Amino acid sequence: MTINEIQQRQSDSRPSPKAQAVAARVRVNANRRGGVATPQWIVKLSQTPAAK
């Protein structure tokens, strides 16, 4: 397997922007319930229109 084939496979498995935003929203909610601070970049990602 060549480097290009490996890179192509890895890029195909990346979650869509919507899936990333929804996962961020889920993490923010779970962290809030658990009393854990969430990194600001995850909070911002969870507030994008794609997360709704």
N, C-alpha and C positions, 0 to 999 in steps of 0.2 A: 504494500500500500504506500502510495507516495504522500508527501507532505500536503499537496493540494487536495488529495482525496480526504485526508484526515480533517483538514480545515473546512472543507465543504460539508462533511458530515456534522462537525461541531456547529457550524452556522445554521444548519437545518434544524437542530434540536433546541435552538434558543426560543424561549417563550415569546409570544407576541406582546406588543406594548400594552394591550388591554389586559392580558393575563398577568403581566408584571404589576400593573396598577392595582388590579383586584387583590393580588397577593400582598401588596403593600398595605392596602386598606385592612385586610384581615389581620396582618401583623400588628398594625397600630391598635386595632380594637383589642387584640389579645394582650398586648403590652399594657394597655390602659387598665384592663381588668386585673392584670397581675401586678400592677403598680411598678412597672419597669419603664424606664425612659427609652423612647424610640429616637434613633438618629434623625436629624432634621431632613436629610435627603429622602428618607423613606416617608416621612410625614408629607412632604411636598409631592412626592410621587402618588401618594394615596389620595391627594386632593385634585388630581387632574380629571378632566371630564371622562376619560377612558375608564376610570375606576367606578363610575356610577352606572 
